[in-house]
Amino acid sequence: MANPQIENFDADLINDLKDELEEKRQGCNDHLLNLEGNPGDISTINLLFRDVHTVKGDLGIMGISQYLPLLQGIEDVLDTLRKEQNHYTPALGDVLLLSLDTTFNELDKFINGIDDFDQDEYGEIAQLITELATLPGHDYEQQILSVLQHLAPETATQETAKTKDSPLTLNEDEINEEVAFFLQISLLVDQRSPHGPGRTERMFELAMNMNQLAGNPIETSQLQTALYLHDLAMAFFPKGMAKQSASLSEHDWQWVKGHVKLVHQLISGFDIWQPAAEIILHHHERLNGSGYPDGLKENAISEGAKLLAIVDTFEAITQTRPYQQSHQRPMIRAIMEINQQAGSLFCPIWVEHFNQAVKRLHIKKAKK
């Protein structure tokens, strides 16, 4: 049986469905974000289950059945959490986020009359999610990672690129000798970074694209200097202790919070680097005053720091975490979290430029 077409439905009914889907999509994203901080909250899991069930029921009543298998698989997985047969983990949260995002994106295309639904691909994802609900223990964990890599290939382990092969090439006409020296320092810091080699290149590309989309309001050499040196002091933090951030002593945590001041003091004595020093000092400040070291708010934070705060957060979310071992988290998780905090933690104007830059970079990589 052929899939139903949008023109087969009453316009008012479709408008009602569109409103319902927008509400449930936001609800699902909010529930998943809440579970990141409180993974054992059964009440939130029940709310997420209810939203998914409502969407599935609405589509079933309307006869839009092509999207039901994946929604049913997601329901089955959530049901194992409700019955405490399995436990919510960040990796599972990413799988649920990506699965729901796939469904809502397909429904959005359906409502807008875009007929490019890939039944085979969608069916394969649905099968993987359905199988996930039936697997025990180690098999369950391995299936989560397999599904995650299928839905977000960027999370798969990537072969470490050699520094000499990096496309990050600095032209002497664009950057002076000092900034080139700062770059070399940053590449050395990458070797001790928990995010591993490639950190500088990834952050450079995103930051430069954001600044360009904004019309280059931040002087390029100042932004580059801040980017290369912002975490320099963290390289002196014992490498083993960096993996134990959740159990740091108050003394060690105060040292971590003070790392921006150390680098600021190092370069702020030179007039030429004053803007970069300010960016470094402010890049952990947040719009609502919840950041550090000085709890600055809104306009008191330099524009370059507002940009770097987003780039730094994106890098921290998407790169390796303890639960993932050698696996990254999907880009959509970072994009969602940053957008959720626009206006509270992050500058909404820079978040818009971030969204455009990520889309541009994703298209660029897809063409390679």
C-alpha positions as CSV (number, residue, x, y, z in Angstrom):
1,M,0.0,0.0,0.0
2,A,1.3,3.4,-1.0
3,N,2.1,5.9,1.7
4,P,-0.6,8.6,2.1
5,Q,0.0,12.0,0.6
6,I,-0.4,15.4,2.3
7,E,-3.1,16.5,-0.2
8,N,-5.3,13.6,1.0
9,F,-5.9,15.4,4.3
10,D,-8.1,18.3,5.4
11,A,-6.0,21.5,5.8
12,D,-7.3,22.2,9.3
13,L,-6.4,18.7,10.4
14,I,-2.9,19.0,9.1
15,N,-2.5,22.4,10.9
16,D,-3.6,20.8,14.1
17,L,-1.1,18.0,13.6
18,K,1.7,20.5,12.9
19,D,1.0,22.3,16.1
20,E,0.9,19.1,18.1
21,L,4.2,17.9,16.6
22,E,6.0,21.2,17.4
23,E,4.8,21.0,21.0
24,K,5.7,17.3,21.4
25,R,9.1,17.8,19.7
26,Q,10.0,20.6,22.2
27,G,8.6,18.5,25.0
28,C,10.8,15.5,24.1
29,N,13.9,17.6,23.8
30,D,13.2,19.2,27.2
31,H,12.7,15.7,28.8
32,L,15.9,14.4,27.3
33,L,17.8,17.4,28.5
34,N,16.4,17.0,32.0
35,L,17.4,13.3,32.0
36,E,21.0,14.3,31.3
37,G,21.1,15.8,34.8
38,N,18.8,13.3,36.5
39,P,19.0,10.0,34.6
40,G,17.0,8.1,37.3
41,D,14.0,10.4,37.2
42,I,11.1,8.0,36.3
43,S,8.6,10.8,36.2
44,T,10.5,12.4,33.4
45,I,10.8,9.1,31.6
46,N,7.1,8.7,31.9
47,L,6.5,12.2,30.4
48,L,8.8,11.3,27.5
49,F,7.0,8.0,26.9
50,R,3.6,9.8,27.0
51,D,4.7,12.4,24.4
52,V,6.0,9.7,22.1
53,H,2.8,7.6,22.6
54,T,0.7,10.7,21.8
55,V,2.5,11.3,18.5
56,K,2.2,7.6,17.6
57,G,-1.5,7.6,18.4
58,D,-2.2,10.7,16.4
59,L,-0.4,9.3,13.3
60,G,-2.2,6.0,13.7
61,I,-5.6,7.6,13.8
62,M,-4.8,9.6,10.6
63,G,-3.4,6.5,8.8
64,I,0.1,8.0,8.5
65,S,1.6,4.6,9.3
66,Q,5.0,4.8,7.7
67,Y,6.5,6.4,10.7
68,L,5.0,4.1,13.3
69,P,7.6,1.4,13.5
70,L,10.4,3.7,14.8
71,L,8.1,5.4,17.2
72,Q,7.0,1.9,18.5
73,G,10.7,0.9,18.9
74,I,11.3,4.1,20.9
75,E,8.3,3.3,23.1
76,D,9.6,-0.2,23.7
77,V,13.0,1.2,24.8
78,L,11.4,3.7,27.1
79,D,9.2,1.0,28.5
80,T,12.2,-0.9,29.6
81,L,13.4,2.2,31.5
82,R,9.9,2.7,33.1
83,K,10.1,-0.9,34.3
84,E,13.7,-0.4,35.4
85,Q,14.8,-3.3,33.2
86,N,17.5,-0.9,31.8
87,H,18.9,2.3,32.9
88,Y,19.1,5.7,31.2
89,T,22.6,6.6,30.1
90,P,23.9,9.7,28.1
91,A,24.6,7.4,25.2
92,L,21.1,6.1,25.2
93,G,19.8,9.6,25.5
94,D,21.8,10.5,22.3
95,V,20.2,7.5,20.5
96,L,16.7,8.6,21.6
97,L,17.4,12.2,20.6
98,L,18.6,11.2,17.2
99,S,15.8,8.7,16.6
100,L,13.1,11.2,17.5
101,D,14.9,13.9,15.5
102,T,14.8,11.6,12.5
103,T,11.1,11.0,12.9
104,F,10.1,14.7,13.5
105,N,12.3,15.8,10.5
106,E,10.5,13.2,8.3
107,L,7.1,14.4,9.5
108,D,8.0,18.0,8.8
109,K,8.9,17.0,5.3
110,F,5.6,15.1,4.9
111,I,3.6,18.1,6.1
112,N,5.4,20.4,3.7
113,G,4.8,18.0,0.8
114,I,8.4,16.9,0.3
115,D,8.2,13.3,-1.0
116,D,11.7,11.8,-0.5
117,F,10.9,9.4,2.4
118,D,13.4,6.5,2.4
119,Q,11.3,3.6,3.6
120,D,14.3,1.2,3.7
121,E,16.6,3.5,5.7
122,Y,13.8,4.4,8.1
123,G,12.9,0.7,8.5
124,E,16.5,-0.2,9.3
125,I,16.7,2.4,12.0
126,A,13.4,1.2,13.4
127,Q,14.7,-2.4,13.5
128,L,17.9,-1.4,15.3
129,I,15.9,0.5,18.0
130,T,13.4,-2.3,18.3
131,E,16.2,-4.9,18.8
132,L,17.7,-2.6,21.5
133,A,14.7,-3.0,23.7
134,T,15.2,-6.8,23.8
135,L,18.9,-7.0,24.5
136,P,20.5,-7.6,27.9
137,G,23.6,-6.3,29.6
138,H,26.8,-6.0,27.4
139,D,24.8,-6.6,24.2
140,Y,22.5,-3.8,25.1
141,E,25.5,-1.4,25.6
142,Q,27.1,-2.4,22.4
143,Q,23.9,-2.0,20.5
144,I,23.5,1.5,21.8
145,L,26.9,2.4,20.4
146,S,26.2,0.7,17.1
147,V,22.9,2.6,16.7
148,L,24.6,5.8,17.7
149,Q,27.2,5.4,15.0
150,H,24.6,4.5,12.4
151,L,22.5,7.6,13.3
152,A,25.5,10.0,13.7
153,P,28.6,8.7,11.8
154,E,30.6,11.5,13.3
155,T,30.6,9.7,16.7
156,A,32.6,6.8,15.4
157,T,36.3,6.6,16.3
158,Q,38.3,8.6,13.9
159,E,41.9,7.8,13.0
160,T,44.1,10.5,14.5
161,A,45.3,12.8,11.9
162,K,49.0,13.7,11.8
163,T,49.7,17.3,12.5
164,K,51.7,17.7,9.3
165,D,48.5,16.6,7.3
166,S,46.3,19.2,9.0
167,P,44.6,21.6,6.7
168,L,45.2,24.3,9.3
169,T,47.7,26.3,7.3
170,L,48.8,29.8,8.4
171,N,49.6,32.3,5.8
172,E,52.3,34.8,6.7
173,D,50.3,37.6,5.0
174,E,47.4,36.9,7.4
175,I,49.0,36.2,10.6
176,N,52.2,37.4,12.2
177,E,55.1,35.4,13.7
178,E,53.8,35.6,17.3
179,V,50.4,34.1,16.4
180,A,52.1,31.3,14.5
181,F,54.1,30.6,17.7
182,F,50.9,30.5,19.7
183,L,49.5,28.0,17.3
184,Q,52.5,25.7,17.9
185,I,51.8,25.9,21.7
186,S,48.2,25.1,21.1
187,L,49.1,22.0,19.1
188,L,51.3,20.8,22.0
189,V,48.5,21.4,24.4
190,D,46.3,19.2,22.3
191,Q,48.5,16.3,23.2
192,R,47.5,16.6,26.8
193,S,43.9,17.6,26.2
194,P,41.2,15.1,27.0
195,H,39.7,15.9,23.6
196,G,42.9,14.8,21.9
197,P,44.7,15.8,18.7
198,G,42.5,17.9,16.4
199,R,41.1,20.1,19.1
200,T,42.8,23.3,17.8
201,E,41.8,22.6,14.2
202,R,38.1,21.9,15.1
203,M,37.8,25.0,17.3
204,F,39.7,27.2,14.8
205,E,37.4,26.3,11.9
206,L,34.2,26.8,13.8
207,A,35.3,30.1,15.4
208,M,36.5,31.6,12.2
209,N,33.3,30.6,10.4
210,M,31.2,32.2,13.2
211,N,33.2,35.4,13.1
212,Q,33.0,35.6,9.3
213,L,29.2,35.1,9.3
214,A,29.0,38.0,11.8
215,G,31.0,40.2,9.5
216,N,34.3,39.7,11.3
217,P,33.6,42.1,14.3
218,I,36.5,40.4,16.2
219,E,40.0,41.1,14.9
220,T,41.2,37.8,13.4
221,S,44.7,37.7,15.1
222,Q,43.2,38.6,18.5
223,L,40.6,35.8,18.1
224,Q,43.2,33.3,17.0
225,T,45.5,34.2,19.9
226,A,42.7,33.8,22.4
227,L,41.6,30.5,20.7
228,Y,45.2,29.1,20.8
229,L,46.0,30.2,24.4
230,H,42.7,30.0,26.3
231,D,43.4,26.6,27.9
232,L,47.1,26.9,28.1
233,A,47.1,26.8,31.9
234,M,45.0,23.6,31.9
235,A,48.0,21.8,30.2
236,F,49.8,22.0,33.6
237,F,46.9,20.3,35.4
238,P,47.9,16.6,36.2
239,K,46.6,14.6,33.2
240,G,45.2,11.8,35.4
241,M,43.3,14.2,37.5
242,A,41.5,15.7,34.4
243,K,39.6,12.4,34.1
244,Q,38.3,12.8,37.7
245,S,36.7,16.2,37.3
246,A,33.6,15.0,39.2
247,S,35.6,14.3,42.3
248,L,38.0,17.2,42.4
249,S,38.8,18.8,45.8
250,E,37.7,22.3,46.5
251,H,41.3,23.4,46.2
252,D,41.7,21.8,42.8
253,W,38.4,23.1,41.5
254,Q,39.4,26.7,42.5
255,W,42.6,26.2,40.6
256,V,40.6,25.1,37.5
257,K,38.4,28.2,37.8
258,G,41.5,30.4,38.1
259,H,43.2,29.0,35.0
260,V,41.8,31.9,32.8
261,K,43.5,34.5,35.1
262,L,46.8,32.8,34.8
263,V,46.9,33.1,31.0
264,H,45.4,36.6,31.2
265,Q,48.3,37.7,33.4
266,L,50.7,36.1,31.0
267,I,49.8,38.2,27.9
268,S,47.8,41.2,29.2
269,G,51.1,43.0,30.0
270,F,51.6,43.5,26.3
271,D,49.3,46.2,24.8
272,I,49.1,44.4,21.4
273,W,47.4,41.4,23.0
274,Q,44.9,43.3,25.3
275,P,41.8,42.2,23.3
276,A,42.9,38.6,23.2
277,A,43.7,38.7,27.0
278,E,40.1,40.0,27.7
279,I,38.6,37.2,25.5
280,I,40.5,34.6,27.5
281,L,39.6,36.1,30.8
282,H,35.9,36.2,30.0
283,H,35.3,33.0,28.0
284,H,33.8,31.1,31.0
285,E,31.6,34.0,31.9
286,R,27.9,33.5,31.1
287,L,25.1,36.0,30.2
288,N,23.1,35.4,33.4
289,G,26.2,35.9,35.7
290,S,26.6,32.3,36.5
291,G,30.1,32.0,35.0
292,Y,33.5,32.6,36.4
293,P,35.9,34.1,37.4
294,D,34.0,37.3,38.1
295,G,30.3,36.5,37.5
296,L,30.0,39.1,34.7
297,K,26.7,39.6,32.9
298,E,25.7,40.4,29.3
299,N,27.4,43.6,28.0
300,A,30.2,43.3,30.6
301,I,31.5,40.2,28.7
302,S,33.6,40.8,25.6
303,E,32.1,39.8,22.2
304,G,35.0,37.5,21.5
305,A,34.5,35.7,24.8
306,K,30.8,35.2,23.9
307,L,31.9,33.5,20.7
308,L,34.6,31.4,22.3
309,A,32.2,30.3,25.1
310,I,30.0,28.6,22.5
311,V,32.9,27.1,20.6
312,D,34.5,25.8,23.8
313,T,31.2,24.3,24.9
314,F,30.5,22.7,21.6
315,E,34.0,21.0,21.7
316,A,33.5,19.8,25.2
317,I,30.1,18.2,24.4
318,T,31.0,16.6,21.1
319,Q,34.3,15.1,22.1
320,T,35.1,12.0,24.1
321,R,33.6,11.5,27.5
322,P,34.1,8.7,30.0
323,Y,31.0,6.7,29.1
324,Q,31.9,6.8,25.4
325,Q,35.4,5.4,25.7
326,S,36.6,6.2,22.2
327,H,33.3,7.5,20.9
328,Q,32.2,11.1,20.5
329,R,28.7,12.5,21.1
330,P,26.6,13.5,18.1
331,M,26.7,17.1,17.0
332,I,22.9,17.4,17.3
333,R,23.2,16.9,21.1
334,A,25.6,19.9,21.4
335,I,23.6,22.0,19.0
336,M,20.4,21.3,21.1
337,E,22.0,22.1,24.4
338,I,23.6,25.3,23.2
339,N,20.4,26.5,21.7
340,Q,18.4,25.6,24.8
341,Q,20.7,28.0,26.7
342,A,20.6,30.9,24.3
343,G,19.7,34.1,26.2
344,S,20.6,32.6,29.6
345,L,24.2,31.3,29.2
346,F,25.0,32.1,25.7
347,C,24.5,35.2,23.5
348,P,21.5,34.5,21.2
349,I,23.1,36.5,18.4
350,W,26.2,34.4,18.5
351,V,24.1,31.2,18.8
352,E,22.5,32.1,15.5
353,H,25.9,32.5,13.9
354,F,26.9,29.2,15.5
355,N,23.9,27.4,13.9
356,Q,24.8,28.7,10.5
357,A,28.5,27.9,10.9
358,V,27.8,24.3,12.0
359,K,25.4,23.8,9.0
360,R,28.1,25.2,6.7
361,L,30.8,22.9,8.1
362,H,28.5,19.9,8.0
363,I,27.7,20.5,4.3
364,K,31.4,21.0,3.6
365,K,32.4,17.7,5.2
366,A,29.5,15.9,3.5
367,K,30.9,16.9,0.1
368,K,34.4,15.4,0.9
